[in-house]
Amino acid sequence: MSAILRSLGAVCSLALLSAPVPAGAQDISGVSIMEPGETSVSQTIRLGLNKSTVIELDRPVADVVITNPSIADAVVQTAQRLIFRGIEVGETNAFLFDRHGRPILNLEIVVNADTAALERLVLQGLTPDRTLLFDVPVAEGLARAGKRSRPDRIEREQAAFFERVRQCYLERATGEPDRFRVVDAGVGLDQVRAQLENHLQEMLQWR
């Protein structure tokens, strides 16, 4: 009888070990998964291209991990002060841990092209009364560029890059509604011309 019980116990143990884990179960003993933006120490920062920001911490940092160092980098000035710099337009994450491996900060870093700074440099204090922003979907714009000539270095970037740049300009237009007018350049030439005539007529009436 004892041999039979031992055999049954072994079979039950094997069955428990091989039993499927429910799809929603994520509790793995000894493993901790920290997803971006899902913890109490998660924050988002926005950097201009080639611009920096200073992060002050409440306790010393021992390890800094940037998932895509081609987008942003960090300089540890002191154990509790870091300087993050935007290198390329895009998004990345930075995970900061203390010497015990506990998370201090989980940063979602967004690097945008600082078009306002470039404008100030070029215009030297002069501001146009009206700026027309010709907007076209990224796919359509790339298709037109491909028909014009062979893609250059910039035009060989991924579509996501162009979408981020496009959104940057659209955000500027939204933030300065008295100055910007968005022209839908994804339509036919006659429709674009009609939009331009309306905007010019509006400007002449305003003056």
C-alpha positions in Angstrom: 0.0 0.0 0.0 2.8 2.4 0.9 4.4 1.8 -2.5 1.1 2.7 -4.3 0.7 5.9 -2.2 4.3 6.9 -3.0 3.6 6.4 -6.7 0.4 8.4 -6.6 2.2 11.2 -4.7 4.9 11.3 -7.4 2.2 11.5 -10.2 0.4 14.3 -8.4 3.6 16.3 -7.9 4.5 16.0 -11.6 1.0 17.0 -12.6 1.2 20.1 -10.4 4.6 21.0 -11.8 3.4 20.7 -15.4 0.0 22.4 -14.8 -0.5 25.5 -17.1 -0.3 28.9 -15.4 -3.4 31.1 -15.9 -2.9 33.7 -18.6 -3.3 36.6 -16.2 -0.8 35.4 -13.7 2.4 37.4 -13.6 3.7 36.6 -10.1 7.0 34.9 -10.7 8.9 34.2 -7.4 12.1 36.2 -7.3 11.4 38.2 -10.5 10.3 41.9 -10.6 9.3 43.5 -13.9 9.2 47.3 -14.0 7.4 48.6 -17.1 8.0 52.2 -18.3 5.3 54.6 -16.9 3.8 52.0 -14.6 5.5 52.7 -11.2 5.3 55.3 -8.5 8.8 56.5 -9.5 7.9 57.1 -13.2 8.1 60.5 -14.7 8.3 62.0 -18.2 10.7 64.7 -19.3 10.9 66.6 -22.6 14.2 67.8 -24.0 15.0 70.0 -26.9 17.5 68.7 -29.3 21.0 69.4 -27.9 19.4 70.8 -24.8 19.9 69.6 -21.2 18.0 69.3 -17.9 19.2 68.7 -14.4 17.7 66.0 -12.2 18.1 66.2 -8.4 17.6 62.9 -6.5 16.6 62.4 -2.9 19.2 59.6 -2.4 22.5 58.6 -4.1 22.3 56.8 -7.5 24.5 53.8 -8.1 23.4 52.7 -11.6 22.0 54.6 -14.6 20.6 52.6 -17.6 19.5 54.4 -20.8 17.8 52.0 -23.2 18.6 54.0 -26.3 21.8 56.1 -25.7 21.7 57.5 -29.3 18.6 59.5 -28.3 19.7 60.9 -24.9 22.7 60.6 -22.6 23.4 61.4 -18.9 26.3 62.9 -17.0 26.4 62.0 -13.3 27.7 65.2 -11.8 27.3 64.1 -8.2 25.7 61.0 -6.6 22.4 62.9 -6.4 22.6 65.2 -9.4 22.4 64.1 -13.1 22.3 66.1 -16.3 20.3 64.6 -19.2 20.9 65.8 -22.8 18.9 65.3 -25.9 21.0 64.0 -28.7 18.5 63.0 -31.4 14.8 63.4 -32.0 13.0 60.4 -30.5 12.0 58.6 -27.3 13.9 56.5 -24.8 13.8 55.4 -21.2 16.3 55.8 -18.3 16.2 53.6 -15.2 18.0 54.8 -12.0 18.8 52.4 -9.2 20.4 52.9 -5.7 23.3 50.7 -4.4 20.8 48.1 -3.2 19.2 47.7 -6.6 16.0 49.5 -5.7 14.5 51.8 -8.3 14.9 55.5 -7.6 13.5 56.9 -10.9 12.1 55.6 -14.1 12.2 58.4 -16.8 10.4 58.4 -20.1 12.5 60.8 -22.2 11.1 62.6 -25.2 13.5 64.6 -27.4 11.9 67.1 -29.7 13.5 69.4 -32.4 13.7 72.8 -30.8 12.3 74.7 -33.8 11.7 77.9 -31.8 15.4 78.2 -30.8 16.4 77.7 -34.5 14.0 80.3 -35.5 15.3 82.8 -33.0 18.8 82.2 -34.3 17.9 82.7 -37.9 15.4 85.6 -37.5 17.5 87.6 -35.0 14.4 88.9 -33.1 12.2 89.4 -36.2 8.8 87.6 -36.0 6.7 87.1 -39.2 3.1 88.4 -39.0 1.9 85.1 -40.5 3.5 81.7 -41.0 1.9 79.2 -43.4 2.6 75.6 -42.4 2.2 73.2 -45.3 1.1 69.9 -43.7 1.1 66.6 -45.5 0.9 63.0 -44.1 4.3 61.4 -43.8 3.7 58.6 -46.2 2.6 61.0 -48.9 5.5 63.3 -48.3 8.0 60.5 -48.6 6.3 59.3 -51.8 6.6 62.8 -53.3 10.2 63.1 -52.3 11.0 59.7 -53.9 9.6 60.8 -57.2 11.7 64.0 -57.1 15.1 62.5 -56.6 17.0 59.8 -54.8 16.5 59.9 -51.0 19.2 61.8 -49.2 20.5 60.9 -45.7 17.6 62.6 -43.9 15.0 61.2 -46.2 16.3 57.7 -45.5 15.1 58.0 -41.8 12.3 55.9 -40.5 8.7 57.2 -40.9 8.4 57.5 -37.1 11.2 60.2 -37.2 9.3 62.3 -39.7 6.0 61.9 -37.7 7.7 63.2 -34.6 9.0 66.2 -36.5 5.6 66.8 -38.1 3.9 66.7 -34.7 6.5 69.2 -33.3 5.5 71.8 -36.0 1.8 71.1 -35.5 2.2 71.7 -31.8 3.8 75.0 -32.5 0.9 75.9 -34.8 -1.5 75.0 -32.0 0.5 77.1 -29.5 0.6 80.2 -31.7 -2.9 80.3 -33.3 -2.6 84.1 -34.1 0.5 83.5 -36.2 0.3 80.1 -37.8 -2.1 78.9 -40.4 -2.0 75.2 -41.4 -2.4 74.4 -45.1 -3.6 70.9 -46.0 -1.0 70.1 -48.6 -2.2 66.5 -49.0 -4.9 67.6 -51.4 -4.8 68.6 -55.0 -3.0 71.7 -56.3 -6.2 73.7 -56.9 -7.4 73.0 -53.4 -4.1 74.1 -52.0 -4.2 77.3 -54.0 -7.7 78.0 -52.7 -6.5 77.7 -49.1 -3.7 80.0 -49.8 -6.0 82.6 -51.3 -8.2 82.4 -48.2 -5.3 82.9 -45.8 -3.9 85.8 -47.8 -7.3 87.5 -47.9 -7.6 87.1 -44.2 -4.1 88.6 -43.6 -4.9 91.6 -45.9 -8.1 92.3 -44.0 -6.3 92.0 -40.7 -3.7 94.6 -41.7 
